[in-house]
Amino acid sequence: MKFIVISLLSLCLLSGSCSLAPDFDSSLSSIVKPYRFNFVTWELEAISCEVGQWLSGNHEETDDQTDTVIEYFSLVEQIKSLESEIAADEASDIAELEAELNRLQEQRMALADKVERIIATQIKEVLAEQGIFHPADEYIRLKVNFPPLNFNLEELPYLLVISPRDRIDSIREIALKQDLTLEEMESIEEQVDELGVSSLVVGIGGAGATYPTLVTNSASLRFTINAAVEEWLHQYLAFKPLGFLYILDLLGISRNYEIATMNETLAGMVSGEIGAIVYERYYPDYGNSAQQEQESGFDFNREMREIRRAVDEYLAQGEIEQAEEFMEQKRQYLVSMGYYIRKLNQAYFAFHGTYADSPTSISPIGVELRELREQSVSLKDFLNTVAAMTSRQDLIASIK
């Protein structure tokens, strides 16, 4: 699973050779204006809620209560099952199913605050064991998390990702409201594509550009733990050279795809290790998180990498239409193998390919970071070493 960072800075400057009309941003803005996610309103409501919890004493540290967490994620699974049944529209008692769905959603909402605090406490304990507290802990020995680790389980905004058609590169990422219908998503994509680019509206698993950070309320327990760690790490890294350069990349001030890839992959690797410790310590008997292997022997990761390589070759030769036809053919093939992808295009690879350990990425940075991790004396040493880097050359030079 991919963990995704969403930027509040949704209109970035263009870079590179992508030629767009001078009024591109104006046209884009008019298309997305009715659907934008309002971060200011969300932050004001979130801060008000946080203050209310502190004043009422509901924000005190919570003892380890794994049963409450397991109950919450049991409700998540029941809700997803009911939503699928309702979406299939084959049951005769839709009204009863919708009433049951509302009841389960209310139960989940009632547990959310407590579950957030329990998981946050568990994550902080593991971070402390690893010696990871705050970005300045090399100089300031305070054993306090900064930024404070705090996240909300909510329905997340969608993200509109835009790439040039002639290469794979995310040149715009715009947050859209949570309640988009499929028809609205496809309408937005169709209008944006008419501007001469490749676009895709995607769901995200987490957002680190807010405080508290946002984590989807419809994912598995393991995904949620990893996402909560990863979004905190993005805030942690913002105070380090690597993270600061990533912010400049998001702003379009200094575009650097390698920096973006290093930042995203580092956060993913560290959160994976921390998340695994939390999950195995507190929830060793909860479900089976291992992915079921396909009996057919189909290797999705290998297939996606081969598709990505072929697409890059088409685009390098200027064969844009052929690349797009190829991606659609492969999308249909993946669906036939049980992997549903709504839309496979340049924007899809631009969005998912930032993670060097993703099957959609062909970047060598993932291999280099894994090699450096193996050479590092600790997870903290690995995190701070990479966080201090300002280029991929620093990464290469650090590998013994």
Buried (B, 14 or more C-beta within 10 A) or exposed (E): EBBBBBBBEBEBEBBEEBEBEEEBBEBBBEBBEEBBBEBEEBBEEBEEEBEEBEEEEEBEEBEEBBEBBBBBBBBBBBBEEBBEBBEEEEEEEEEEBEEBBEEBBEBBBEBBBBBBBBBBBBBBBBBEEBBBBBBEBEEEEEEEBBBEBBBBBBEBBBBBBBBBBBBBBBBBBBBBEEEBEEEBBBBBBEBBBEBBBBBBBBBBBBBBBBBBBBBBBBBBBBBBBBBBBBBBBBBBBBBBBBBBBBBEBBBBEEBBBBBBBBBBBBBBBBBBBBBBBBBEBBBEEBEEEEEEEEEEEEEBEEBBBBBBEBBBEBBEEEBBEBBBEBBEEBBEEBEEEEBEEBBBBBBBBBBBBBBBBBBBBBBEBBEBBEBBBEEBEEBBBBBBBBBEBEBBEBBEEBEE
